[in-house]
Amino acid sequence: MANFAKPSVPRFSVDVYQNEYLPEGGREVNAIVTVTATGGGTLGGGLGAVASGGRPSAAVALMVDCSGSMDYPPTKMRNAREATAAAVDTLRDGTHFAVIGGTHVATEVYPGGGHLAVAGPATREEAKQALRRLTAGGGTAIGAWLRLADRLLSSADVTLRHGILLTDGRNEHESPQDLRAALDACAGRFTCDARGVGTDWEVKEVTGIASALLGTADIVADPSGLAADFTRMMEAAMGKEVADVALRVWTPVGTDIRFVKQVAPAVEDLTARRTEAGPRAGDYPTGSWGDESRDYHLCVEVPPAGLGREMLAARVSLVVPQADGTAQGLGAQGLVRAVWTDDMTASTAISPQVAHYTGQAELAQAIKQGLDLRKVGDFDGATAKLGRAVQLASASGNADTAKLLSKVVDVVDAATGTVRLKTRVAEADEMTLETRSTKTVRVKK
């Protein structure tokens, strides 16, 4: 079993990067807000129950696709069983957990009876014995898997609730509306990482699940890579220390929020997920945190003011909303300012951080549009969009995305975005590019 000994909750800090200067009449204020959580805090103050080892209590549901297609080839089901067993081995002692078999219905594989098991040597071994009996057969209804995971996870009085979902096919045995309703019902109740194995699944379904439930999405094109991926996912889940953290943004009268986006480690638009939090304040969910750092792009529109005037455009803080409508502050805040000036050099300068992440967001969008155009046969449009993506990836130093793009296009000149579409592209390469298109590279501070 993995060793997780550090018994602390992270301390949070907030740093704001912006050019606060606006020209006369200027209204749009952009800022990159870097949130960093580092170890060394002390547990308490209502952040939740504590499991063994001093870590917050946690519950995990592992959802394994057992549909008929998992038998083609038969090694796929075997790899899925082994990967889930590896994840079970990575569970911290005292963690509540369950294994769900997913077909056109959701089945409790372990422990059964509508309950969760508590991780320890005996229950880990029992779970692995149960996994050996998993067989493939039936259809795919992912919404049903998620609803069962929600019921099981909510049965435990724990601080952190997390799901891991594996599928190899499309969600063909329920409607898109059923899956959407399940995601809406589960949002904010647990986080979930989603993985597609092989190449017969739908990228937008898997990334949509992870997006709605504030988790990660990825492709495991070769099933032999599942065990290593599941181990990494479970290690990350076991490293989380604070659940349900929200970015609280307060703005003064007359100021409108245009958008709030996570921009690193991946692009995720949070604007529509706002919940009101008192006069002129709103909370944007960020999910669970361990020791890590993330970047957010905040864009607000302020009322115009005269030259030399200065105002607070927004105040950003971190809170954990409570069931009774209150919120616990995490002791960190950042201020976004606006200053009107007639100094053209000051007011026209773009913050390097804002410029970098604006480019990363455009990169993700260009890849998505380019691949969609390629699928419908608009090769000129696809070439233009993917060429722009190559140019942006090159300019920002996003080497991982540049490498994925090079498997879909022949790069003639990266600096100008001159490319040719490859005539033959492996399906796994195209799906990998689409799945990982939102992953960004951090700005060099």
N, C-alpha and C positions, 0 to 999 in steps of 0.2 A: 504494500500500500504506500502511496505517496506520503511524504512527511510534510505537514503544514503546521509549523510550530509558532509562528509569529502571532501573539495574542493581542493585536491592537487594531483599532479602527483608524483609518487615515485622517490626517488633518487636510483640510481643503484650503487652497489659495486661488485667487482670481487676479489675472493680469489683463489689462486692456491695451490694445495696440490700435492706434488710429491717427489720422490727421484731423485734429479738431477744428482747423481753420476753414471757414466758409467765405465765399465772396459775398458782396452785398446782394441781398435777395436770395441767397442760397438756402436750401431747405433740407437736403438729404445728408444724413450723417451715417457713416459706415464705421464699424469697429469690429476687430477680431478679439474675442474674449477667450483667453486660455484658462481653463480650469484644470488644476493639478491636485491630485490626492496623493499624499505621501504618508508612510507609516510613522508611528510615534505618538498618535493620539491615545486617549484612554477611553475605554468603553463605558457607556452609561448614558444618563440623561434621556432615557426613553428610546434609544435607538434599537432596542429589541433584546429578546432573550439570547442567552449565551449557551452554545453547545460545548462539547468537550474541547480542551485545548484553548479555551478563552475566545474562540471565534463565534460570530453570530450564528444562531441556529439556522439551518437550511433544509429545504426539501427539494428533491430533484425527480422529475418524471422523464424516463427514457422511452421515446416512441419509435418503434422499429417497424418499418414497412414489411409486412408478411404477405403481400399480394402475390398472385400467381407469377407475375413477371420476375419476382425475385429468384425464381428457379432457372432463369435463362441469362447467363449460364449458372449452373448449380453452385459454383464457387461464390456467387454474389451473396446468397443466403448464409453460406458458411462464414464469409468475411464479415457480414453484418452481425452474426452471433458473436464472433470473436471480438469485434469492435465494441459491442455492448458490454461484453465481459470485461474488457480492458477498462471501460469507463466505470464499471462497478468497482473494480479493483482500486480505482483512483479516488473513490468516495472517502471523505474524511469520516472517522469514527463518530457516531452520533448523528450523522446526517440521515434524515428521513428520505426514503426513496421508493420508487415503484418502476416496474417495466411494463409497458403497454405494447401489445401486438396490434398492428394496424392493418385492416383490410377494408371491406365495405362496412364493417363494424369495428368497434374498438374493444379489445379483450384485455382483461387484467392477467398478465402472464405471471407476475410476482409482485407482492405476496398474495394478492387476491382478497376477496371479501370486502372490497371497498376501503381498504386500509393501506397505509404505508408501512414499510419495514424500517427499522433503525439499523444503520450500517454498523457492522462489526464482523469479526471473522466468520461466525456461523451464518449470518444472513447473506454475506457476500457469497459464500459457497452455495447456499440454497438457491440464490438468484442465478448463479452460473449453471447449476443443475437444471433449473427451469428453462434457461436459454437453450440448452442442448436439445430440448424437445420442440423448439420452434420449427414449424414447417411453412412452406409457401402455398398459398391458394386463396382465391377470392379477388375482390376488387379494391378500389382505393377511395376512401372518404375521409380526407384529412381533418375536416371540421369535427367529425365524431371523435377522432383521436385527441384533438385539442380540448374538447369539452370534457372528456374523461380525465385528461391530465389536470384540468382546472378543478374538477370535483375532488380528485385525490390530493392535490397539492393544498387545497383549502381546508382539508380535514386535519391538518397539523398546525399547531400554534407555533409558527416559526417566523423568523425575520425575513429570510430570503427564499423566494420560490423561483425555480428555474426549470425549463424544459429543454430537451435535446430531441430533435425530430429528424429522422432519416427517411427519405423516399426515393424510389427509383422510377416512378411513373407519374402520369398526369392524374389530376383529381377528377376521375371520370364518373364516379358513382355518387356524386352529389352536385348540386348546381353551384356556379360561382357565388350566387347569393347566399347559399348555405355556408360556404367557407367564409365569406365576408362577415356574416352574422356571428359565426363562431369566433372570428378574430376580434370583432367589436366586443363580444362578451368577455373575452380573455384579456383584452388590453388593460394594462395597469394592474392585473392580478398576478401575472408571472411573466418573466422574460423567457425568450426561447431562441436558441440557435437552430438553424435549419440547414440541412445538407442534402444535395442531390447526388446520387451515385449512378455512374454510367452516363448515358446520353439520351435517355428516353423520357426525361421529366421536363417540366415547363419552367424555364428560368424565372419568368415573372411571378409564378405561383410561389416558388421557394423564397425568392427575394422579398415578395410581398408579405409572407409569413414573418420573416425575420424583421422586416421594417415595422410591421404593426406591433410586434411584441418586443421591440428594442433589443434584438439579438443580432447575431452575425449570420451571414449566408455564404455558402461556398459550394464548389463542385468538387467531388472526389471521382474523377473520371475512371480511375483504375480502382476497383473494389479492394485490392490488396493494400491500398493506402488508408483504409477506414480506421483500423485500430490506432494508428499513430494520430490521426485527426481527432478521433473520439477522446483519446487520452488528453490531448492538448485542450480540447473544449472543456473537459471536466476539470482539469487543473485550473483553467481560467475561472470556471464557475465556483470552485472551492476557494479561489482567491478573493472573491467578492466579500466586502465587509459592511457596506451600507446599501440598503435597498431603497428604491422609489425616490431617488434624489430628483428634485426639480430645479430648473433654472428659473428664478423669479425675477421678472423684469418690471420695474416701476418706471413710469414716464409721467412728466408733468402735464398739466392741462394744455390742450392744443397740440400735443405731440401724438403722432400715429406710428404704430409699428408696422413697417412694410413687410419684413420677414425676420424669422429666427431660424438659422440652419446650423446643424452640426456640419463642420467641414473637415474635421480630422478626428479619428483615423479614416472615416468614410463620410460621404455626403449624405445627409438625411435632413429633409425639410420638416421642421417641427412647428411651422407657423400655425397650421390648422389644428394642432393638438393643444392649444392654449386652454387652460381653465382659469376662470376669474378668481382672483385672490385678494379681494378688497378693492378700495378705491384706486383706480388707475394702475393696478398691478395684475399680472397674469403669470401663471406657472406653466412651464414647458417641460414635459417629462424627459428624463435622461436615463432612466433605468438604474441598474445596480453598479456600484463602484468598488474597486479594489485600489491597489497602488497603480495609478495610471494618469495620463494627461489627455485631454481632448480640447479641440478648438471649435468655437462657435462664431458665426458671422451674424451680427445684429445690424439691421438697417432700419433707421427711424427717420420720420419726416417731422421737422420742427417748424413752428411758426416763424416767419421771417422777422429779423430784427435789424436794428441800425448798426452801422460800423462801430466797432469798439465794444459792442454788447457781448455778453458771455452768459451761457446758461448750462444747467445740467440737463442733458438730453435724455439720459436714462441711468438708472441705478440697477446693477445686476447683483443678485445674491443667490445663495444656495440654501435650499430648505428641504425638509422631509415632511410633506403634508401628513397630517394625522386624521384618523377616522372621524374625530369630533369637529372637523373643520378648521382646527388650528394648525400651526406648522412649527416644526422645530428648526431653528436656524443652525447652520453649520459654521457660522463664524467667519465667513469670507464674503467680501463684496468688491465690486469694481464700479468705477464711475465713467460714463461716456459724456464728453463735453462738446459744446459748440461755441465757437468764437468767431465773430464776424470781422473781417479785415479787408483793407484795400490793398494789401500786399499780395500782388498776383503770384509771386513765387511761392508764398506760403499756402495760398488758397487753392492752387492748382496741383500741388504735390499730392501724389497718391501714396498712402501708407504701403510699404512693401508687403506687409502681411495681408492687407485687404486685396492688393493686386494679385498676390500669389493664389489666394483661395478663390477669388473670382475666376481665375484661370482654371483651377482644379474643378470647380463646379461646371464650367463650360466644357471642360474635357469629358466629364462624365456624361453630360447631355449630348455632346457630339458623337460619342461612341454609341449611345443608345439610338439616336436618330439614324446614324450610319448603318447600323446592323438592321434596323427596322426597314430602311429603304432597300438594303441588299436583299432582304427576304421577299419583298414584293416586286423585285426585278428592276428597280430604279437605280441602275448601276452608276450613272453619272452623278446623281444625288448622293449615293453612298460613297463614291470616290471623294467628292468634295468634303463631306462630313468627316470621313475617316482620315482624310488628309489633314484637315484642321486639327483632329485629335492627335495625330502624329506630331504636328507642329507644337501643340500645347504641351504634350508629354515631354518633348525634347527640351522646350524652353524652361520647364519647371523642374527638370531633373527627375521626372517620374519614370525611372528605368524599368520598374516592374511592368507598368502599363505599356511602355514603349515596346518591350519584349513581346507582350501578348498581341499588340497591334501588328507586329512584324510577321505574325503567323497568319494574318488575314489579308494584309496588303504587302506589296513589294515597295519598299521605301526608296524613292529616287533621290529626294532631298528633304531631310527632316526639317531643316530650318525654314523652308518655304512651304512645307506641307505637301510636296509633290509626291504622289503615290500612284500605284496601279493596283487594282483589285486582283487578288490571286484567283485564278480560274478554279482551282481545286483547294478547298479548305476542309480540314478535318472537323467533323461536327463538335468534337470535344474542345478543339481550339476556339471555335466561335462561341460555344457556350461558356467557356472559361472567361473569355474577354467580356461577355455580357454580364456574367455573374459578378466579376470583380471590377466592373467599370467604375463603381462609386468609391473604390479605395483610393485614398489620396496620399501624397507624400507631405510630410511636415515641412513648414517653412523654416528656412535656416535663420534663426534669430541672431 
